Amino acid sequence: MANKTSDAVWEELPRIVEPVFGIDERPDSWWETLLYGWQHTLVDVSPFVLPLAVAAAIGMSPDEEASLINFGLFSMGVATLIQTTIGNRLPIIQGPSATLTGTLAPVASQLGPGAMWGAAFGGGVAEMIFGATRALSLLRRFFPPAVAGVVVLTIALALGQVAVRLTVGDGRPLNFMLAGTVLALVALLQLRLKNALGGILSRGAIFIAIWVVGIGLSGVLGEVDWALVGGKEWIAWPSLFPWGGPGSGWSFVGVAFLAVLAGYFGSMVESLADYAATCAVAGERYTVRHMNRGIFAEGLGSALATVLGGLPCTSYTQNVGIIAATRVASLTVVRVAALILALYGLSPKFGALLVAMPRPVLGGVFVLVCGMIAVSGIRLLGAAKETTANYLVIGLTLVLAIGLPTYVRYGLGEPWLQELPLLLQLVLTNPVVLAVLAAVGLNALTSLADVPEGGRQAAAAPDADRQAAEEAGD
């Protein structure tokens, strides 16, 4: 992997944690690799939640909803293998994007599923071309640690709201007990038993806690939906264009493409922040190569996902939190996770185990993961230069990104929001898109307004030379 300083996005090399297994390293045994890889697949709740939003907009039947989830899981495995082999070769899981789903669902409900699938495929091709042309090299100066850090922190806070909703659920005391138990078990394994079995228990703490509490304890308490697992098939082979295709159901509508492309743009810049955070937790220097190859791979993975019947894919920040929590940044581990995700899609019965678990169990783990993502963002901010300009960028971005969507949704209300164009709805309600636009825009403005000390000294130098020359002439 190219780590040339001239290709680096930043002069700084933030190190959030010191990985036990670096990107090019692998665990000592196959079963340990399997443990860490499987663990990565257990915190990704989006493959089950986001497709349901699109399915509801299209009006799918329950069987079609289940198929959409299975196709999506298989697509995640394919997209992750693409990213970790011919992409940026960072340990990042790929999966459905919440930012992009926010545009897909309205397009599907207003213009029909054919327009949605056509726009999703076209947007993936556009993203792939954008990465292949290396246009992202031009964004390097607009994406310093202060911008990346505040975007990652915003992602953590936005995901944290989802985590809390999953944890609280319907408000039963049992929900808090299950979430608290899984958190306590993770803490026990990582803090009190961190050296047990050579550190394997600590690094596999999330995996162990989810299965012990999510299946074991929850099963004893009657909280596992075994009927859901029993009703699924063992094997379901994928097919191409299960929801139609070009010339057989898909349509390419300009306004649909523009709306979905806006979602792709928000997803792309979110991914650039994820690449930055991943490099920081993996001990790698963040380079332009990561940006260009990563976005190319995401576009290719997204286009293929629509062909396979799944939703377009993006990088998953929660898996960056897993790396920060376990200090396992091995590419081999993430490739194993990709194969497991593909197996979920091929074996609906096996993948249904995740759905059958009580949501508060995954919510409790998700709270922990979001906390680690937040710490990653804070550490990235700590690597930023301590300037008034950076303070303004960070503070204003955070307040706008968290405060404005809340006011728009609950202060102005949904009826007012529905009157706006799709693109404006996305900007005003999505904290991550707002954070990206605000941070990049404010950073550009403050860069123009702020004259560094070196610049003032350089500007003063000709005057001093001219004065010295005049004195010599006298």
ABEGO torsion letter per residue (X at the ends): XBABAAABABABBBBABBBABBAABBBABAAAAAAAAAAAAAABAAAAAAAAAAAAAAGBBAAAAAAAAAAAAAAAAAAAAAAAAABAGBBBBBBBBAAAAAAAAAAAAAAEAAAAAAAAAAAAAAAAAAAAAGAAAAAAAABBAAAAAAAAAAAAAAAAAAAAAAAAEAGBAAAAAAAAAAAAAAAAAAAAAAABGGGAAAAAAAAAAAAAAAAAAAAAAGABBAAAAAABBABBBBBBGAAEBBGAGBBBBAAAAAAAAAAAAAAAAAAAAAAAAAAAAAGBBBBAAAAAAAAAAAAAAAAAAAAAGBBBBBBBAAAAAAAAAAGBABAAAAAAAAAAAAAAAABAAAAAAAAABBAAAAAAAAAAAAAAAAAAAAAAAAABBBBAAAAAAAAAAAAAAAAAAAAAAAAAEAAAAAABBAAAAAAAABAAAAAAAAAAAAAAAAAAABBBAAAAAAAAAAAAAAAAAAAAAX
